[in-house]
């Protein structure tokens, strides 16, 4: 079944959830850490508690990629996972700002403090887990829905939606809603307003994505499903013989999501069974561990550099506003509410959000220019240059605690993020096309098996690993160093190490491959780098 070309409006709706994810991350990065500190937790323990979510995500991500590849639910392969994770994120957004109000229902002080910590951790987990994990089925949904010729356009729109979401999130946080509605710097009211506004915007984005494109399943996807449901011995025997699924005369229809055959004989293998994607966690985890085991060296280097850059990026995303409030504005969240230090802290949070909002708009412009720049200078210089840019930015912020300098350098975060949301996934798609995802000697995975979901999952696991490392280490660094300047030092170091690894990432060239077609030889472009080099 040929891919149907999608309109720009429909692709935008498909990518709306990307804006939702970055909207949530913007609000979380700007307000969650300061809000946790305002609830009496230290930066060390607060950041360690937040890291529970990405730790769980690392385990679950290995399941989500292969499970969505194999899912044959009536609603599609990817959308059930997107909906489930979106609900998790929305529930956390609604719970987090009211944790203090719920905790006061308990009269005993020690129990009240313990309950508050549990609520903060649980709500933060729901938000972070939902927003982080939904990227796997979302990216795979985009790759599934678009024809190859629209991959570049879809990727650009995805990034544009993400940066708009981030800009809106930081923009909401920059407005002093507490002053507007209560005529005072009430930090608790500010957090509540920002989270509730984000909640309703996220509902709209989720609905746009889920209703955008009807999922299609091709004959190859059916073969992938059958191969995934075989055990290791059956799969080996199937790939070494003339094993094939019966020819399907009619493909899966949206209304029933079943395979239908017009043939009257009994050679049709019915797939009308209960979806196994939620019951094969162990097999999915084992399959993804095999994927990691047999990854090519190129894929290993790409994942390692991806991990390091997201240590740096999450350090800035979570702690940039705290850095501005405490270092640039010299404020203190634990000072008396009407004191100068407290007011300076609130002003610093607002300025940091404003700077990141403007930085997101700059990132939006950068996303529109990314394709032409790659065509002009090549993919590798842009990829490596983004690491160097973040390294220089953080190094300057370590040495200079100036408001104007901080504002000017903030866009480096989003320019780097734009590149990281684009090029690594393009490279992974190129690896699958050119056979560089796995080592040549591996025999566990069948030739032609759909592995893009698992490959995306491995990248997201690297991203979550960077997030976890950032949260665990930065809280401790701030406590030991005594200042958020420590987070900029970590950003500089990890960006430098990532840049070194990025220099060795393999970027496949655009190639031509000869294939037989009805007795003739045709040259077919098999590069997924469509017009990027």
Secondary structure, 3 states (H helix, E strand, C coil): CCCCCCCHHHHHHHCHHHHHHHHHHHHHHHHHHHHHHHCCCCHHHHHHHHHHHHHHHHHHHHHHHHHHHHCCECCECCHHHHHHHHHHHHHHHHHHCCHHHHHCCCCCHHHHHHHHHHHHHHHHHHHHHHHHHHHHHHHHHHHHHCCHHHHHHHHHHHHHHHHHHHHHHHHHHHCCHHHHHHCCCCHHHHHHHHHHHHHHHHHHHHHHHHCCCCCCCCHHHHHHHHHHCCCHHHHHHHHHCCCCCCCCCECCCCCCCCCECCCCCCCCCCCCCCCCCCCCHHHHHHHHHHHHHCECHHHHHHHHHHHHHHHHHHHHHHHHHHHHHHHHCCCCCCCCCCCHHHHHHHHHHHHHHHHHHHHHHHHHHHHHHHHHHHHHHCHHHHHHHHHHHHHHHHHHHHHCCCHHHHHHHCHHHHHHHHHHCCHHHHHHHHHHHHCCCECCCCCCCCCCCCCHHHHHHHHHHHHHHHHHHHHHHHHHHHHHHCCCHHHHHHHHHHHHHHHHHHCCCCCCCCCEEEEEECCEEEEEECCCCCCCC
